[in-house]
Amino acid sequence: MGELSRKVAVSVLVDTNFFFIPARFGVDIFTGIEGLLEVPARLIVTTPVFEELKSLSADESPSRSREAAFALALSNRCDVLDLPLASGETVDDSLLRVAKENGFYVATTDAQLRRRCCGEEVPVIFLRQRSHLALDGLKP
């Protein structure tokens, strides 16, 4: 039995922009997250994030549309959490709320969401120096 299989899996909510990392920077987010956390990771895409990716893939710009279609295909490798937005709630608000309520991590490249997560003691995975994933928000 491998080392990863003996450890408890971590659930990670993936923000829309995080799915663009592989196309833009050549970083494999799936193996990168498991390598960073050193445990199996369950990557989760919420329905609002999935809808954002679908909308972006319909963009009129061919290059933007191709990039978004690739990101959308990556999201299909994740578990889906059917999560309607609450009244007045943004996608970022919902990710933070669900992460706090369930002890999930958040994966994002959005600096504002990252700050909000750290302020609420939600661990956040982000891209560092355009070359590798890093983790913030966990107390030693």
NUKOLKOL-33691 format. One line per field, with one value per residue (C-alpha): residue number from 1; chain; x, y, z negated. Coordinates in steps of 0.25 Angstrom, whole numbers, plus 5000, padded with zeros to 4 digits. Layout:
# residues N
num	c(NUM / ...);
chaine	c(A / ...);
x	c(X / ...);
y	c(Y / ...);
z	c(Z / ...);
***
This chain:
# residues 140
num	c(1 / 2 / 3 / 4 / 5 / 6 / 7 / 8 / 9 / 10 / 11 / 12 / 13 / 14 / 15 / 16 / 17 / 18 / 19 / 20 / 21 / 22 / 23 / 24 / 25 / 26 / 27 / 28 / 29 / 30 / 31 / 32 / 33 / 34 / 35 / 36 / 37 / 38 / 39 / 40 / 41 / 42 / 43 / 44 / 45 / 46 / 47 / 48 / 49 / 50 / 51 / 52 / 53 / 54 / 55 / 56 / 57 / 58 / 59 / 60 / 61 / 62 / 63 / 64 / 65 / 66 / 67 / 68 / 69 / 70 / 71 / 72 / 73 / 74 / 75 / 76 / 77 / 78 / 79 / 80 / 81 / 82 / 83 / 84 / 85 / 86 / 87 / 88 / 89 / 90 / 91 / 92 / 93 / 94 / 95 / 96 / 97 / 98 / 99 / 100 / 101 / 102 / 103 / 104 / 105 / 106 / 107 / 108 / 109 / 110 / 111 / 112 / 113 / 114 / 115 / 116 / 117 / 118 / 119 / 120 / 121 / 122 / 123 / 124 / 125 / 126 / 127 / 128 / 129 / 130 / 131 / 132 / 133 / 134 / 135 / 136 / 137 / 138 / 139 / 140);
chaine	c(A / A / A / A / A / A / A / A / A / A / A / A / A / A / A / A / A / A / A / A / A / A / A / A / A / A / A / A / A / A / A / A / A / A / A / A / A / A / A / A / A / A / A / A / A / A / A / A / A / A / A / A / A / A / A / A / A / A / A / A / A / A / A / A / A / A / A / A / A / A / A / A / A / A / A / A / A / A / A / A / A / A / A / A / A / A / A / A / A / A / A / A / A / A / A / A / A / A / A / A / A / A / A / A / A / A / A / A / A / A / A / A / A / A / A / A / A / A / A / A / A / A / A / A / A / A / A / A / A / A / A / A / A / A / A / A / A / A / A / A);
x	c(5000 / 5006 / 5009 / 4998 / 4987 / 4989 / 4986 / 4973 / 4968 / 4967 / 4955 / 4959 / 4949 / 4955 / 4952 / 4950 / 4963 / 4971 / 4967 / 4975 / 4988 / 4992 / 4990 / 4996 / 5008 / 5009 / 5007 / 4999 / 4989 / 4985 / 4998 / 5003 / 4992 / 4995 / 5010 / 5008 / 4998 / 5005 / 4992 / 4981 / 4973 / 4958 / 4957 / 4943 / 4937 / 4924 / 4913 / 4915 / 4929 / 4925 / 4915 / 4926 / 4935 / 4924 / 4921 / 4936 / 4937 / 4927 / 4935 / 4936 / 4951 / 4956 / 4969 / 4961 / 4950 / 4960 / 4967 / 4954 / 4949 / 4962 / 4960 / 4945 / 4951 / 4960 / 4948 / 4941 / 4952 / 4947 / 4935 / 4923 / 4917 / 4903 / 4903 / 4893 / 4897 / 4890 / 4883 / 4894 / 4905 / 4917 / 4924 / 4936 / 4926 / 4920 / 4934 / 4939 / 4925 / 4926 / 4941 / 4938 / 4926 / 4932 / 4947 / 4951 / 4963 / 4961 / 4970 / 4971 / 4980 / 4971 / 4979 / 4966 / 4960 / 4973 / 4974 / 4959 / 4962 / 4974 / 4967 / 4956 / 4967 / 4963 / 4975 / 4978 / 4986 / 4991 / 5002 / 5015 / 5025 / 5017 / 5024 / 5019 / 5007 / 5008 / 5000 / 4996 / 4987 / 4990 / 4996 / 5008);
y	c(5000 / 5013 / 5025 / 5034 / 5023 / 5022 / 5037 / 5044 / 5051 / 5066 / 5073 / 5085 / 5094 / 5099 / 5113 / 5117 / 5123 / 5112 / 5103 / 5112 / 5109 / 5097 / 5104 / 5117 / 5112 / 5097 / 5093 / 5080 / 5084 / 5070 / 5064 / 5078 / 5078 / 5064 / 5066 / 5079 / 5073 / 5059 / 5053 / 5049 / 5061 / 5061 / 5073 / 5079 / 5088 / 5095 / 5097 / 5113 / 5110 / 5100 / 5110 / 5121 / 5112 / 5108 / 5123 / 5126 / 5115 / 5122 / 5135 / 5141 / 5141 / 5128 / 5128 / 5131 / 5121 / 5110 / 5113 / 5112 / 5100 / 5093 / 5098 / 5093 / 5079 / 5079 / 5082 / 5070 / 5062 / 5067 / 5064 / 5073 / 5080 / 5085 / 5098 / 5109 / 5123 / 5129 / 5142 / 5153 / 5143 / 5143 / 5131 / 5135 / 5137 / 5123 / 5116 / 5123 / 5119 / 5105 / 5103 / 5109 / 5100 / 5087 / 5089 / 5089 / 5096 / 5106 / 5106 / 5120 / 5130 / 5141 / 5150 / 5156 / 5142 / 5137 / 5148 / 5146 / 5131 / 5133 / 5143 / 5133 / 5122 / 5114 / 5108 / 5113 / 5107 / 5117 / 5118 / 5123 / 5129 / 5124 / 5111 / 5103 / 5102 / 5107 / 5106 / 5117 / 5119 / 5107 / 5109 / 5101);
z	c(5000 / 5004 / 4995 / 5000 / 4999 / 4984 / 4982 / 4981 / 4994 / 4994 / 5001 / 5010 / 5016 / 5029 / 5034 / 5048 / 5051 / 5045 / 5057 / 5066 / 5059 / 5068 / 5081 / 5077 / 5068 / 5071 / 5057 / 5055 / 5044 / 5041 / 5038 / 5032 / 5022 / 5017 / 5017 / 5009 / 4999 / 4998 / 4997 / 5007 / 5011 / 5016 / 5025 / 5025 / 5035 / 5031 / 5041 / 5041 / 5045 / 5056 / 5061 / 5062 / 5070 / 5079 / 5081 / 5084 / 5094 / 5102 / 5103 / 5117 / 5116 / 5122 / 5113 / 5101 / 5105 / 5107 / 5094 / 5086 / 5093 / 5089 / 5074 / 5075 / 5080 / 5067 / 5058 / 5063 / 5056 / 5043 / 5034 / 5036 / 5024 / 5028 / 5020 / 5024 / 5020 / 5008 / 5011 / 5014 / 5012 / 5022 / 5027 / 5018 / 5006 / 5008 / 5009 / 4996 / 4989 / 4993 / 4990 / 4976 / 4973 / 4978 / 4975 / 4990 / 4996 / 5007 / 5020 / 5026 / 5033 / 5029 / 5019 / 5013 / 5010 / 5005 / 4995 / 4991 / 4989 / 4980 / 4972 / 4969 / 4967 / 4979 / 4985 / 5000 / 5011 / 5021 / 5032 / 5027 / 5037 / 5049 / 5047 / 5035 / 5025 / 5011 / 4999 / 4990 / 4978 / 4969 / 4955 / 4952);
***
